[in-house]
Amino acid sequence: MLAIIYIVLSLVLIVVLYPLIYIVSSSFSSPNAVVAGKVWLLPVEPSIKGYAAVFNNPRIWTGYLNSLIYTGAGTLISITLTIAIAYPLSKRTFHGRTLLMYVVMITMIFSGGLIPYYLTVRDLGLIDTRWALLLPQAVAVWQVFVAKTFFQETIPGELNEAAEIDGCSDFRFLVSIALPVSKPIIAVLTLMYAVTAWNAYFDALIFLKSSQLYPLQLILREILIQNSVDNSMMLDVRSMEARQGMKDLLKYALIVVSSLPVLIIYPFVQKYFVKGVMIGSLKG
């Protein structure tokens, strides 16, 4: 039985891992090898032309910087607001918390739709500003419930009562006692919000008009879906076949480049991630 499990897991690993290896290998191959379909596992005619073209394009650097700003600032805002909502909801002495929890939960079931969403953002004066990507989606209800369950199950009420007897305010208790012991859930929230913010493009697509504010994912979408490649990335490429090969190569290189921040962040938070998710999902 154990052998069958290992075989199945190995097959799943191969299915998941091969596309990633193929993309990385293609990004380091020559344009001719990519367009000819010669790449299967390892790079063919190793080359860094794709990465050179990517990093020579100022739009990529601008998009990268914008995505870092949206991800960093958005994650900080989201974690702050999520904890500000989840911690009071975890307190059994908080009057009206059940009603408030139902009000928050309703938003997971019902949505106003895209048009009211756009009109709300427009009426707030956020169209074509960075705030349009930072505020409307700042709080995720699922993350609120995960954080609430963590606070409720991890921090005993007796500890809070003892702190109150010593004259400790709720805010100081949160900052000095609750948050230091909540590293696992903060790491989970950081990873969830950061990955969501880094990969998001739809809000930018409907709210942003200035290309200077575009995140990297929106630029990547233009290249992958609309097949729109800046001419500055096609220097010294003449023939149609070579141009098509260069376009394919750029796609693979951009996928690798856009995935790097998430791959860099994960090793630092993964030791907290499993613990935080299990507490938030199994208890409560």
C-alpha positions in Angstrom: 0.0 0.0 0.0 2.8 2.4 0.9 4.6 1.6 -2.4 1.4 2.6 -4.3 1.2 5.9 -2.4 4.8 6.6 -3.3 4.3 5.8 -6.9 1.2 8.0 -7.2 2.9 10.9 -5.4 5.9 10.5 -7.7 3.7 10.7 -10.8 2.0 13.8 -9.4 5.4 15.3 -8.7 6.5 14.7 -12.3 3.3 16.1 -13.7 3.7 19.3 -11.6 7.5 19.6 -11.9 7.9 19.0 -15.6 6.2 22.2 -16.8 8.3 24.3 -14.4 11.5 22.6 -15.7 10.4 23.1 -19.3 9.7 26.8 -18.8 13.1 27.4 -17.1 15.0 25.4 -19.7 13.2 27.2 -22.5 14.0 30.6 -21.0 17.7 29.7 -21.2 17.6 28.3 -24.7 18.2 30.0 -28.0 15.2 31.5 -29.9 15.6 29.1 -32.8 15.6 26.1 -30.5 12.4 27.3 -28.8 10.5 28.0 -32.0 11.6 24.7 -33.4 10.3 22.8 -30.4 13.7 21.2 -29.6 13.5 21.9 -25.9 12.2 19.0 -23.8 14.1 18.9 -20.5 17.4 20.7 -20.6 18.3 24.0 -22.3 19.2 23.7 -26.0 21.9 26.0 -27.3 22.1 27.8 -24.0 21.5 31.5 -24.2 20.5 34.5 -22.0 19.1 36.5 -24.9 15.6 36.3 -23.4 16.7 37.7 -20.0 18.9 40.4 -21.7 15.9 41.6 -23.7 13.6 41.5 -20.7 15.9 43.6 -18.5 16.7 46.0 -21.4 13.0 47.0 -21.5 12.2 49.9 -19.2 8.5 48.8 -19.0 9.6 45.6 -17.3 11.6 47.5 -14.7 8.7 50.0 -14.1 6.2 47.1 -13.8 8.5 45.2 -11.5 8.8 48.3 -9.2 5.1 48.9 -9.3 4.4 45.3 -8.4 6.9 45.4 -5.5 5.1 48.6 -4.2 1.7 47.1 -4.6 2.7 43.8 -2.9 4.7 45.4 -0.1 2.3 48.2 0.8 -0.8 46.1 0.1 0.4 43.2 2.3 1.2 45.6 5.2 -2.2 47.3 4.9 -4.0 43.9 4.6 -2.3 42.3 7.6 -2.9 45.4 9.7 -6.6 45.6 8.9 -7.1 41.8 9.1 -5.6 41.7 12.6 -7.6 44.8 13.6 -10.8 42.9 12.7 -9.9 39.4 13.7 -8.5 40.1 17.2 -11.7 41.8 18.5 -13.8 39.0 17.0 -11.8 36.4 18.9 -12.7 38.0 22.2 -15.7 36.3 23.9 -16.3 39.5 25.8 -16.8 41.5 22.7 -20.5 42.3 22.5 -22.2 41.9 19.2 -19.3 39.9 17.7 -21.7 37.1 16.5 -23.8 39.6 14.5 -20.6 41.2 13.1 -19.3 37.8 12.1 -22.4 37.1 10.2 -22.2 40.5 8.4 -18.6 39.8 7.4 -19.5 36.2 6.3 -22.3 37.4 4.0 -19.7 39.1 1.8 -18.3 35.7 1.0 -21.7 34.6 -0.4 -23.0 37.7 -2.0 -21.3 40.3 -4.2 -22.5 43.6 -5.7 -21.0 42.8 -9.0 -18.4 44.4 -11.2 -20.3 47.5 -12.2 -21.2 48.7 -8.6 -17.6 47.8 -7.6 -16.2 50.0 -10.4 -18.7 52.9 -9.6 -17.7 52.7 -5.9 -14.0 53.0 -6.7 -14.7 55.8 -9.1 -16.8 57.8 -6.7 -14.0 57.5 -4.1 -11.7 59.1 -6.6 -9.3 56.1 -6.8 -9.4 55.5 -10.5 -5.9 55.6 -12.1 -4.2 55.8 -8.7 -2.1 53.3 -6.7 -4.8 53.3 -4.0 -7.2 51.5 -6.4 -5.0 48.4 -6.1 -4.3 48.8 -2.3 -7.6 49.6 -0.6 -10.6 47.9 -2.4 -9.3 44.3 -1.9 -7.4 45.0 1.3 -9.2 42.5 3.5 -10.1 38.9 2.6 -12.8 37.4 4.7 -11.3 33.9 4.8 -8.0 35.3 6.2 -10.0 37.1 8.9 -11.6 33.9 10.0 -8.3 32.0 10.0 -6.6 34.8 12.1 -9.7 34.9 14.4 -9.5 31.2 15.0 -5.8 31.4 15.7 -6.1 34.2 18.3 -9.1 32.4 19.9 -7.3 29.0 20.2 -3.8 30.2 21.0 -4.2 33.1 23.4 -6.0 32.0 26.6 -8.6 34.3 28.1 -7.0 33.9 31.5 -3.8 35.6 30.2 -5.9 38.6 29.0 -7.7 38.8 32.4 -4.4 38.8 34.3 -3.1 41.5 32.0 -6.2 43.6 32.7 -5.8 43.2 36.4 -2.2 44.6 36.0 -3.7 47.6 34.2 -2.7 46.5 30.6 -5.0 48.0 27.9 -6.3 45.9 25.1 -4.1 47.7 22.6 -1.0 47.1 24.6 -1.9 43.5 25.2 -2.3 43.1 21.4 1.0 44.7 20.6 3.1 43.4 23.5 1.7 39.9 24.1 -0.6 38.7 21.3 1.4 39.7 18.3 4.8 38.3 19.5 3.2 34.8 19.9 1.3 35.1 16.6 4.3 34.8 14.2 2.8 31.6 12.6 -0.5 33.3 11.6 1.3 36.5 10.6 3.5 34.5 8.3 0.5 32.7 6.8 -1.3 36.0 6.2 1.9 37.5 4.7 2.3 34.7 2.2 -1.4 34.6 1.3 -1.7 38.4 0.8 1.7 38.8 -0.9 1.1 36.0 -3.4 -2.4 37.4 -4.2 -1.2 40.9 -4.6 1.8 39.9 -6.7 -0.3 37.8 -9.1 -3.2 40.3 -9.3 -3.9 42.0 -12.6 -7.7 42.3 -13.0 -8.1 45.4 -10.8 -5.2 47.1 -12.6 -6.9 46.2 -15.9 -10.1 48.0 -15.0 -8.9 50.8 -12.7 -5.6 52.0 -14.2 -5.2 54.0 -17.3 -1.6 55.2 -17.0 1.0 52.7 -18.2 3.4 54.0 -15.6 1.2 52.5 -12.9 0.9 49.1 -14.5 2.1 46.1 -12.4 4.3 43.5 -13.9 1.5 41.0 -14.2 -0.5 43.4 -16.5 2.6 43.8 -18.8 3.0 40.0 -18.7 -0.6 39.6 -19.7 -0.1 41.8 -22.7 2.8 39.7 -23.8 1.3 36.2 -23.1 -2.3 36.7 -24.1 -2.3 39.7 -26.5 1.1 38.7 -28.0 2.1 42.4 -27.6 5.9 42.7 -27.4 7.7 46.0 -27.3 9.9 46.7 -30.3 12.8 47.6 -28.0 12.9 43.9 -27.1 13.3 42.9 -30.7 16.5 44.6 -31.6 18.7 42.8 -34.1 15.9 40.4 -34.9 15.0 40.5 -38.6 13.3 37.4 -39.9 9.7 36.5 -39.0 10.8 33.1 -37.7 13.4 34.6 -35.5 10.9 37.2 -34.2 8.4 34.5 -33.3 11.2 32.5 -31.5 12.2 35.7 -29.6 8.6 36.3 -28.6 8.3 32.8 -27.2 11.6 33.1 -25.5 10.5 36.4 -23.9 7.4 34.7 -22.6 9.3 32.0 -20.8 11.9 34.5 -19.4 9.1 36.8 -18.1 7.3 33.9 -16.4 10.6 33.0 -14.6 11.3 36.6 -13.7 7.8 37.3 -12.4 7.9 34.2 -10.2 11.1 34.9 -8.4 9.8 37.1 -5.6 7.3 34.4 -4.4 10.0 31.8 -4.6 12.3 34.0 -2.6 9.7 34.8 0.1 8.4 31.3 0.6 11.5 29.7 2.3 11.5 32.4 5.0 7.9 31.8 6.0 7.3 28.1 5.2 8.3 26.9 8.7 5.4 29.0 10.1 3.1 28.3 7.2 2.1 24.7 8.0 1.6 25.4 11.7 -0.5 28.5 11.1 -2.7 26.9 8.5 -3.4 23.8 10.5 -4.4 25.8 13.6 -6.6 28.0 11.5 -8.3 25.1 9.7 -8.6 22.3 12.2 -9.7 24.2 15.3 -12.8 26.3 15.6 
